Amino acid sequence: MCTVVIDVADAANARLLAVRDEDPERAWDAPGEWWPEKYPGVSGIRDRRAGGAWLAVNPAERRLAVLLNRADVAELPDELARSRGSLALESVMGRSPEAPLPMHGFNLLEVSPDGSHLLSWDGVELRETAIDPGIHMVAHDDLDDPETPRIATWLPEFRALGPAADSADWAAEWTALLGVSARLDPEDDRAIIRDNRPYGFPTQSLLYSTATVTPEGVELDYRALPSPGHWE
């Protein structure tokens, strides 16, 4: 139940804040070039268990991708499901997924020189949503979904900060607002920094990253939370 906030200035410029929710028992590695043979020049946050990436960047190609889970509308036995960990890595190499996919549902946010868009797979249909200029949010449902409490609560607040490109330090402003959001109980469904166990999932917020994609390349900053589901 991860969360991403993205500000698209135009096709070539985007800034985002991504919060990762995962089982704290599932180890990960900070951003690095963990796949030099298969994905040269690609850096990402690696999932040690499956070997894939939650978020990946390809600075030379000015590409970024981040993966969020979403619910399936069709049943797929776990033993038949392929890991989604390759999706972000393949994306930043310029290879977007194509249906049908033997995977559980996902939202794949892609930022490239061609613009930003969201690929959504629910186990039956793969949909692509272009992300228009402006500030948007995505979690486990559709882009800017008003039925997602954290989006309904915090998207207006992020938009009220104004265009990130006009700020002298947009990342600090967005991170400060993320800190304000963390005053909510992590079990509150409006929370961005989350504890999802009351909803039947073992996941909690573990880390966040800010990133800037411009014609000059990609800049990525990474921060692990001091303890799962708790702000600094």
C-alpha positions, 0 to 999 in steps of 0.5 A: 500500500505504497504512496507516490506524489508526483508533480509533472511540469512538462514531458521532460520534467517531473519531481516525486515523493515515494513512500514504500510500505513493505513487510519489515521482515523483508530485507532491502538494500539502499539505492545502488547499481545492484544489477550491473550485468543485466541492467548496466547503469541502473540504480535502485532500491533492491528487494533482497528476497526476489532480487528485483527493485521497488524503485529504479532509475536510469540517469543516462536515459532520464528514466524512473519507475516505481512499483505499487501493489494493487488488488487483483480482480481475478484469482492467481495462485501464488505458486503460479505468480511471477515476481513483479520485481523486474517491472521497474528495472525493465521499465527504466531500460525502455521496456514497459510490460505488456498484457497478459501478465502472470503477476498479481496486480500493480500500479507502475509509475513511469517517468521518461523523456516521453512524459509520465504515465501510470500502467495499472494491471488488475489481473485481467486488464492493463490500462495506461493513464497519461499523467497531465501537468500538475500534482497527483497522487497514486496508491493502490487504486487509480490516479488521484482516486478520491475514494482513497482516504489518504489521497482525498486528505493530502492531495489538496495539501500538496497542491496548495504548496504550488508547483515544485519547479517554482520552489527553492527547495521543493523536497524539503517542503514536501518532506515537511508536509509528509511529517505533518501527515505523520501526526495521524495514527499510522493505523488511520486510513488517511495516513501516508506513513502507515501500519497496514496490519489492521487491514490484513496486511503485514506491511508498514512504511519503511522508507521514502525517496524524493527524485527529480527527473530533468533533461540533465538526468535523474537525482534521487534521495533516499531515507529509511524511517527509524522504525517501521511505521514511525516518522523521524 
